[in-house]
Amino acid sequence: MKKFYITILTALLPMLAFSQGENDNWYFGGNAAVNFSNPALPAALTNSQMPLTAVSGSVSDSSGQLLFYTNGNKVYTRDHQVMQNGTMQNGAVWSISIAQHPANSNLYYLFMVKTRDVNNSTADPEFLTYSIIDMSQGNLINGQPAGVVVGNAKEVIIFGNYQSTNFSPATTIVKHSDGQSFWLITHNETKLYSYLVNSQGIAGTPVSSNLSFTQPTTSTLYSTAIKSSPALSGGSFSNYLFMSMWHGTPTSKVMSYNNSTGMITGQYEITISSQYPTVGEFNRNASILYIGRNYDSKMFAVDLQNSVSSPVYQQIYNNADPNFECTGLQRNRYGDVYVAFSGYSYLSKITNPDTYGSSTVDLNSLYLAGKNTYYKLPEFVNTFGPECLNNKTLTTPETAANHTYQVSDYIVTQDAYEISSGQNIHMKAGNSITFRPDTFIKSGAVLLAEIKACGSVSRQEKRNTYFSRPVSLKIDLDKPDQMITKAEVYPNPVSDVLTIQSSAAVENINIYDLSGKKVAVSLSGKTVDVKNLPAGAYLITIETKDGKITKKFIKK
């Protein structure tokens, strides 16, 4: 037992790390699991009791300790037993999304799209449902509740009118612009549905947007995938949505989304055609989209930041084994992008994910200790901080078992403030945290403190999305320009004359600034006079008989 009287000031920030480990544990595939608490050395886990599963979800607390994981048919506690009331209805699970309740940090929403086994046939209908998991209840593990699936909030139907029994829809979650609510996103036919979820619960009627997909036929089973990007800043939209339709001739799209209105904006769209279905993931600031193909191993990088007048993309990986399928891509909280190749005993990883042109795939990045991947990796779990107050005085003794105090100015404790064994308390204040005399932090208690104002956002997680005009582009992954046309430009940076190195004759070039505006230059053979261009970054599109390629260069 310790007594002390201390004020924590801004200067002490480097000494006090505030943990945000809710996504530190992934449980997936064939009994596979990974812990990311040490970002430099992620570790494979072998304690999963979940059978081979196509989709899954897993949640940890803010310090990175596992809370629960699920395949949609059972929910497992941190000691790998089926949670109290955690056996769900039978049926194929197509999608799992998890988010913390905006008004109660002990509650988690579990959203699922499942085929309910009502007709005992392949024509059973699909339903979008929610369940609530309460981590303040349930059987005790080392003195702390293990969680319970709330009885009157278990697989409650949100939407059950999907267009066809042959349709396996997907879900994703985007935080609302207010920071204290979120959108649950799904789709049906050619409509995107966004359900607002706030402190009052789930909106009964979704916000609807038109999707520019061709309506699929209903004669054969087809799947879909949706992935949302990290939040962006500026412009008329806040996020990208990547959506893939796996029917007929598979088509994917990147679309702009507004997290204030819950609607697609039409400001930015890339249509991606492919022989095979695709999965996707964005890097940490959504400047790059990574695409993997199901039914083969080809992977691509799309430079979203510079895909304005024409698409900028390239293939980054291909495996000669025709049975090597890319089935999942997922970014962890540190910005690392991992790849699931179906049935593989390693978790693969994209190297240099934040630098377009330098990305490759480390196939054997993390050995799964005898377990294997299968299909999707667990989706990112959104959490919500408490209401931001000006200041807070903490009374004694501390009654919360697991709580975060967040204020813009200061936190101060009363005399003889006490945190007991098993309690986990986080404090975040903009200016100071003061512990008054006779403060007691008992053995087995956890206290984390951080000098950080409410609503602080890491700059590396945001990128401006301003475009001077709407962007609408097309990519064909079966005939990618960057694979067919081989060309380089030099010197780079350049002062006067840019030279194009290409085995084929250059038929035409176009140069654009990064706002998408075409600039006037003259081409002579394989050289371009750029001396009159203002200093800055530009894109040059080079056309030859083999196709075209886009390169970036800097004018000094």
C-alpha positions in Angstrom: 0.0 0.0 0.0 1.4 3.4 -1.0 0.6 7.0 0.2 1.5 10.0 -1.9 0.6 13.6 -2.8 1.5 14.5 -6.3 0.3 16.6 -9.2 0.8 15.2 -12.7 1.5 18.0 -15.2 1.9 18.2 -18.9 5.7 17.8 -18.6 5.3 14.3 -17.3 3.4 13.1 -20.4 6.2 10.9 -21.8 6.2 8.9 -18.5 2.5 8.1 -18.6 1.2 6.0 -21.5 -2.5 5.8 -21.9 -3.5 2.5 -23.3 -6.1 2.0 -26.1 -5.9 -1.7 -26.5 -9.5 -2.6 -27.4 -8.3 -4.1 -30.7 -5.1 -5.8 -29.4 -6.5 -9.4 -29.7 -7.7 -11.1 -32.8 -9.4 -14.5 -32.8 -10.2 -15.9 -36.2 -9.9 -18.8 -38.7 -9.0 -22.3 -37.6 -8.4 -21.7 -33.9 -6.0 -18.9 -34.7 -5.4 -15.9 -32.5 -2.9 -13.0 -32.3 -2.0 -10.5 -29.6 -0.7 -7.0 -30.8 0.1 -5.5 -27.4 3.7 -5.2 -28.4 3.4 -3.7 -31.9 7.1 -4.6 -32.8 6.6 -8.2 -31.8 3.0 -9.5 -32.2 2.5 -13.0 -30.7 0.5 -15.9 -31.9 -1.9 -17.4 -29.3 -3.1 -21.0 -29.0 -5.9 -20.7 -26.5 -8.9 -20.2 -28.9 -11.8 -22.6 -28.4 -13.6 -21.3 -31.4 -14.0 -23.8 -34.2 -13.1 -23.1 -37.9 -15.0 -19.9 -38.7 -15.4 -17.7 -41.7 -16.1 -14.4 -39.9 -15.4 -13.5 -36.3 -15.1 -10.6 -33.9 -13.1 -10.0 -30.8 -12.9 -7.2 -28.1 -10.3 -6.3 -25.4 -10.4 -3.7 -22.7 -8.4 -0.4 -23.0 -5.4 -2.0 -21.5 -5.3 -4.8 -24.1 -6.8 -7.6 -21.9 -9.2 -9.9 -23.8 -12.9 -9.5 -23.0 -14.7 -11.8 -25.4 -14.7 -13.2 -29.0 -17.3 -14.7 -31.2 -18.1 -16.5 -34.5 -21.7 -15.5 -34.3 -22.9 -18.8 -33.1 -21.2 -18.7 -29.7 -19.7 -15.9 -27.6 -16.6 -16.9 -25.7 -15.3 -15.3 -22.5 -11.7 -14.3 -21.7 -11.2 -17.7 -20.1 -12.4 -19.3 -23.4 -15.7 -20.7 -22.1 -19.1 -20.0 -23.6 -20.4 -16.8 -22.1 -23.5 -16.9 -20.0 -26.4 -16.8 -22.4 -23.8 -16.9 -25.2 -25.2 -19.7 -27.4 -26.9 -18.0 -30.3 -29.4 -19.3 -32.9 -28.2 -21.7 -35.6 -27.4 -20.3 -39.0 -24.7 -19.3 -41.4 -23.0 -16.0 -40.3 -22.1 -13.6 -43.1 -20.9 -10.5 -41.2 -19.9 -9.4 -37.7 -19.4 -5.9 -36.5 -18.9 -4.8 -32.9 -19.0 -1.4 -31.2 -19.0 -0.1 -27.7 -22.4 1.4 -26.5 -22.1 5.2 -26.8 -23.5 5.7 -23.3 -22.1 2.8 -21.3 -18.6 1.6 -21.6 -19.6 -1.8 -20.1 -21.9 -2.6 -22.9 -21.0 -3.8 -26.4 -23.2 -4.1 -29.5 -22.8 -7.3 -31.5 -24.2 -6.8 -35.0 -24.6 -9.8 -37.2 -26.0 -10.8 -40.6 -27.1 -14.4 -40.3 -29.1 -17.0 -42.3 -31.6 -18.1 -39.7 -32.4 -21.8 -39.8 -36.1 -21.6 -40.1 -36.8 -23.8 -43.2 -33.9 -26.2 -42.8 -32.9 -25.4 -46.4 -30.5 -23.2 -48.4 -33.4 -20.8 -48.9 -33.5 -19.7 -45.3 -33.7 -15.9 -45.0 -31.0 -13.5 -43.9 -31.5 -11.1 -41.0 -29.5 -8.1 -39.6 -29.6 -8.4 -35.8 -28.1 -6.9 -32.7 -27.2 -8.3 -29.3 -25.9 -6.5 -26.3 -23.1 -7.9 -24.2 -22.8 -6.5 -20.6 -19.3 -6.8 -19.2 -20.4 -5.7 -15.7 -22.4 -8.9 -15.3 -21.8 -12.7 -15.6 -19.8 -15.3 -13.8 -16.7 -14.1 -12.0 -13.2 -14.7 -13.3 -10.5 -13.7 -10.7 -13.1 -11.6 -9.0 -14.3 -9.7 -12.2 -17.4 -10.4 -14.2 -16.9 -12.4 -17.4 -19.8 -10.8 -19.3 -23.3 -11.9 -20.2 -25.4 -11.7 -23.4 -28.4 -9.7 -22.2 -31.5 -11.8 -22.4 -34.0 -9.2 -23.8 -31.4 -7.9 -26.2 -30.2 -11.0 -27.9 -30.3 -11.3 -31.8 -33.0 -8.7 -32.1 -33.9 -8.1 -35.7 -33.0 -4.7 -37.2 -33.7 -5.6 -40.8 -35.1 -8.7 -42.3 -36.2 -7.7 -45.8 -33.1 -8.4 -47.8 -34.0 -8.8 -51.5 -33.2 -12.5 -51.9 -32.5 -15.7 -49.9 -29.4 -16.0 -52.2 -27.9 -12.8 -50.9 -25.3 -12.6 -48.1 -25.0 -8.9 -47.2 -22.3 -7.3 -45.2 -22.0 -4.6 -42.5 -19.5 -2.0 -41.3 -19.4 0.8 -38.8 -18.5 4.5 -39.2 -18.3 6.9 -36.3 -20.6 9.9 -36.5 -19.2 13.4 -36.8 -20.3 14.1 -33.2 -17.8 11.5 -31.9 -20.4 10.0 -29.5 -22.5 8.0 -31.9 -22.0 5.8 -35.0 -23.6 4.5 -38.2 -24.3 0.8 -38.7 -24.1 0.4 -42.5 -25.5 -2.4 -44.6 -27.1 -2.5 -48.1 -30.0 -4.1 -50.0 -30.5 -4.2 -53.7 -29.1 -0.9 -54.9 -29.5 1.0 -51.6 -27.1 1.7 -48.8 -28.7 1.8 -45.4 -27.1 3.7 -42.5 -28.7 3.1 -39.0 -27.8 5.8 -36.4 -26.8 4.3 -33.1 -26.5 6.8 -30.2 -27.0 6.9 -26.4 -30.8 6.4 -26.9 -30.3 3.2 -29.0 -30.7 2.1 -32.6 -32.8 4.2 -35.0 -35.7 2.3 -36.4 -35.5 3.8 -39.9 -32.1 4.0 -41.7 -30.8 6.8 -43.9 -30.9 5.6 -47.5 -28.4 6.3 -50.3 -28.4 5.1 -53.9 -25.7 2.7 -54.9 -24.4 2.9 -58.5 -24.2 -0.9 -58.7 -26.1 -2.9 -61.3 -28.7 -4.8 -59.4 -27.6 -8.4 -59.1 -29.5 -11.4 -60.3 -31.1 -13.6 -57.6 -30.6 -17.0 -59.3 -27.3 -17.8 -57.7 -25.7 -17.2 -54.3 -23.5 -14.1 -54.1 -21.7 -12.4 -51.3 -20.6 -8.8 -50.6 -18.0 -7.0 -48.6 -17.9 -3.5 -47.1 -15.0 -1.7 -45.5 -14.9 1.9 -44.2 -11.7 4.0 -44.1 -10.4 6.0 -41.2 -11.9 9.4 -40.7 -10.7 12.1 -43.1 -10.9 15.9 -42.8 -12.0 18.8 -45.1 -14.0 18.6 -48.3 -17.6 17.3 -48.6 -17.0 13.8 -47.2 -15.5 12.2 -44.2 -14.7 8.6 -45.1 -14.3 6.3 -48.1 -16.4 3.1 -48.3 -15.0 0.2 -50.2 -17.8 -2.2 -51.4 -17.5 -5.4 -53.4 -20.2 -7.3 -55.1 -19.4 -11.0 -55.7 -21.9 -11.8 -58.4 -21.7 -12.3 -62.2 -18.8 -10.2 -63.2 -17.5 -9.0 -59.8 -17.4 -5.3 -59.3 -16.0 -3.1 -56.5 -16.3 0.5 -55.8 -14.6 3.2 -53.7 -17.3 5.7 -52.7 -17.3 8.9 -50.6 -19.4 8.9 -47.4 -20.5 11.8 -45.1 -20.5 10.8 -41.4 -22.8 13.7 -40.6 -25.6 12.8 -42.9 -25.0 9.0 -43.2 -25.1 9.2 -47.0 -22.9 8.6 -50.0 -21.9 12.0 -51.4 -21.0 11.2 -55.1 -17.9 13.5 -54.7 -15.5 10.6 -55.2 -16.0 7.2 -56.9 -13.7 4.6 -58.4 -15.3 1.6 -60.2 -13.1 -1.5 -60.1 -13.7 -4.4 -62.4 -12.1 -7.8 -61.8 -12.3 -11.4 -63.0 -12.5 -12.5 -59.3 -14.2 -11.0 -56.2 -12.1 -8.6 -54.1 -11.5 -7.6 -50.5 -10.0 -4.3 -49.4 -8.4 -2.3 -46.6 -7.2 1.3 -46.2 -3.9 2.4 -44.7 -3.9 4.5 -41.6 -4.8 7.8 -43.2 -6.8 6.5 -46.2 -4.3 7.7 -48.8 -3.9 4.1 -50.1 -6.4 1.3 -50.7 -5.1 -2.2 -50.7 -7.1 -4.8 -52.7 -6.8 -8.6 -52.6 -8.5 -11.0 -54.9 -10.5 -14.1 -53.8 -9.8 -17.2 -56.0 -6.3 -16.0 -56.7 -3.5 -14.3 -54.7 -3.1 -11.0 -56.7 -2.9 -7.9 -54.6 -3.0 -4.3 -55.6 -2.3 -0.8 -54.2 -4.4 2.2 -55.3 -3.0 5.6 -54.6 -6.2 7.4 -53.6 -4.5 10.7 -52.8 -3.3 11.0 -56.4 -6.1 9.2 -58.2 -7.8 12.4 -59.3 -7.6 12.8 -63.1 -6.7 9.2 -63.7 -6.3 6.2 -61.5 -2.9 5.5 -60.0 -2.4 1.8 -59.0 -0.1 -1.1 -59.2 0.1 -4.8 -58.5 2.2 -5.6 -55.4 1.9 -9.4 -55.1 1.1 -12.6 -56.9 1.6 -16.2 -55.9 2.1 -18.9 -58.6 0.0 -21.3 -56.6 -3.5 -21.2 -58.2 -5.1 -22.3 -54.9 -3.6 -19.5 -52.9 -6.6 -17.2 -52.2 -6.6 -13.8 -50.6 -9.7 -13.8 -48.4 -9.1 -11.0 -45.8 -7.4 -7.7 -45.3 -7.4 -5.9 -41.9 -5.5 -2.9 -40.4 -4.6 -3.1 -36.7 -4.6 -0.1 -34.4 -1.0 0.6 -35.1 -1.6 1.0 -38.8 -0.1 -2.4 -39.9 -2.2 -4.1 -42.6 -2.4 -7.9 -42.4 -3.5 -10.4 -45.0 -5.3 -13.7 -44.7 -4.6 -16.2 -47.4 -7.1 -19.0 -47.0 -5.9 -22.1 -45.0 -2.4 -20.6 -44.5 -0.4 -21.2 -41.3 1.0 -17.7 -41.3 -0.6 -14.3 -41.1 0.8 -12.2 -44.0 1.6 -8.5 -43.8 1.9 -5.6 -46.2 5.2 -3.9 -45.7 5.5 0.0 -46.0 1.7 0.3 -46.1 1.9 4.2 -45.9 4.2 4.7 -48.9 2.7 4.1 -52.3 5.2 2.4 -54.6 7.1 0.8 -51.8 4.5 -1.7 -50.6 5.1 -5.5 -50.9 3.7 -8.5 -49.1 5.7 -10.3 -46.4 4.0 -13.7 -46.9 5.4 -15.4 -43.7 5.2 -12.4 -41.3 3.7 -14.2 -38.3 3.6 -17.9 -37.7 0.2 -18.9 -36.2 1.7 -21.7 -34.0 0.1 -24.6 -35.8 -3.2 -22.8 -36.4 -4.4 -21.3 -39.7 -6.3 -18.5 -41.4 -9.6 -19.2 -43.2 -11.6 -16.2 -44.4 -12.1 -12.7 -42.9 -10.1 -11.1 -40.0 -11.9 -9.4 -37.1 -13.2 -6.0 -38.0 -12.0 -2.9 -36.0 -14.0 -2.3 -32.9 -15.1 1.3 -32.3 -15.1 2.6 -28.7 -16.4 5.8 -27.2 -14.9 8.0 -24.5 -16.9 9.5 -21.7 -18.5 12.9 -21.8 -15.8 15.7 -21.8 -16.2 17.8 -18.6 -14.2 20.9 -17.7 -12.9 19.4 -14.5 -13.6 16.5 -12.1 -13.2 15.9 -8.3 -13.0 12.2 -7.5 -14.6 11.1 -4.2 -13.4 8.3 -2.0 -13.5 5.4 -2.1 -13.5 4.8 -5.8 -16.6 2.8 -6.7 -16.1 2.1 -10.4 -14.6 -1.3 -11.4 -13.5 -0.1 -14.8 -13.8 3.5 -15.8 -12.2 6.4 -17.7 -12.4 10.0 -16.4 -11.9 12.5 -19.2 -11.8 16.3 -18.7 -10.5 19.4 -20.6 -8.8 21.0 -17.6 -7.9 19.2 -14.4 -8.7 16.1 -12.2 -8.3 16.3 -8.4 -8.9 13.6 -5.8 -10.4 14.1 -2.3 -8.2 13.3 0.7 -7.7 9.6 1.2 -8.8 8.7 -2.3 -8.6 4.9 -2.6 -8.5 2.4 -5.5 -8.9 -1.2 -4.4 -7.7 -4.5 -5.9 -9.4 -5.4 -9.2 -10.3 -1.8 -10.0 -9.0 -0.4 -13.3 -9.1 3.4 -13.4 -8.0 5.7 -16.3 -7.6 9.5 -15.9 -7.3 11.9 -18.9 -7.0 15.7 -18.3 -5.9 18.6 -20.4 -3.7 20.4 -17.8 -3.2 18.5 -14.5 -4.1 15.5 -12.4 -3.7 16.0 -8.6 -3.7 13.2 -6.0 -4.4 14.8 -2.6 -2.9 13.5 0.8 -3.3 9.9 1.9 -4.2 8.6 -1.6 -4.2 4.8 -1.5 -3.5 2.6 -4.6 -3.8 -0.9 -3.3 -2.1 -4.0 -4.6 -3.9 -5.4 -7.6 -5.3 -2.1 -8.6 -4.6 -0.4 -12.0 -4.2 3.3 -12.5 -3.3 4.9 -15.8 -3.1 8.7 -16.2 -2.5 10.9 -19.2 -2.3 14.6 -19.9 -4.5 14.9 -23.0 -7.3 17.2 -23.8 -10.8 15.9 -24.7 -11.2 15.2 -28.4 -7.5 15.1 -29.3 -6.9 13.4 -32.6 -3.6 12.2 -33.9 -2.7 14.1 -37.1 -1.3 11.1 -38.8 -4.8 9.5 -38.8 -6.3 12.3 -40.9 -5.9 13.4 -44.4 -7.6 16.3 -46.2 -10.2 15.2 -48.8 -10.7 18.4 -50.7 -11.1 17.9 -54.4 -11.8 20.9 -56.8 -14.3 18.8 -58.7 -16.1 15.4 -58.5 -13.9 12.4 -59.2 -15.1 9.4 -61.2 -12.6 6.8 -62.3 -12.3 3.2 -63.5 -9.8 0.5 -62.9 -9.6 -2.9 -64.6 -7.6 -5.3 -62.4 -7.4 -7.9 -65.2 -5.5 -5.4 -67.4 -3.8 -3.0 -65.0 -1.9 -0.3 -66.8 1.0 -0.4 -64.4 1.6 -4.1 -65.3 1.5 -3.6 -69.1 3.2 -0.3 -69.6 6.8 0.0 -68.3 7.9 3.6 -68.1 10.0 5.8 -65.8 10.6 9.5 -65.6 13.9 11.3 -64.7 15.4 13.4 -63.3 13.0 13.5 -60.4 12.9 16.2 -59.0 13.3 18.1 -62.3 14.1 21.7 -63.1 13.7 22.0 -66.9 13.3 18.9 -69.0 11.6 15.6 -67.9 12.8 12.5 -69.8 10.5 9.5 -70.3 12.3 6.1 -70.3 10.1 3.6 -72.2 10.7 0.6 -74.5 7.7 1.7 -76.6 7.2 5.0 -78.4 5.4 7.6 -76.4 2.1 8.5 -78.2 0.7 11.1 -75.8 1.2 12.6 -72.3 -1.0 14.6 -70.0 0.2 16.4 -66.8 -2.0 17.4 -63.9 -1.4 19.2 -60.7 -2.6 17.5 -57.5 -6.0 19.4 -57.6 -6.7 17.6 -60.9 -6.2 20.6 -63.1 -4.5 19.8 -66.5 -1.5 21.9 -67.2 0.0 22.9 -70.6 3.3 21.3 -71.6 5.0 20.3 -74.8 6.2 16.8 -75.7 9.1 16.2 -78.0 9.8 12.5 -78.6 10.4 11.3 -75.0 11.1 14.6 -73.4 8.8 17.1 -71.8 9.5 20.8 -71.3 8.4 21.6 -67.7 10.6 24.6 -66.9 7.6 27.0 -66.9 5.6 24.9 -64.4 5.4 26.3 -60.8 7.3 24.4 -58.2 5.2 21.5 -56.8 4.1 17.9 -57.2 2.5 16.7 -60.5 1.1 13.5 -62.1 2.1 12.6 -65.7 0.0 10.1 -67.6 2.1 8.4 -70.3 0.4 6.6 -73.2 2.1 4.0 -75.5 0.8 1.3 -77.8 0.8 -1.0 -74.8 -1.4 1.1 -72.6 -0.9 3.9 -70.2 0.8 4.5 -66.9 0.7 7.4 -64.3 3.8 8.6 -62.6 4.4 11.3 -60.0 7.2 13.9 -60.2 8.4 17.0 -58.4 9.1 20.2 -60.2 11.8 22.2 -58.4 
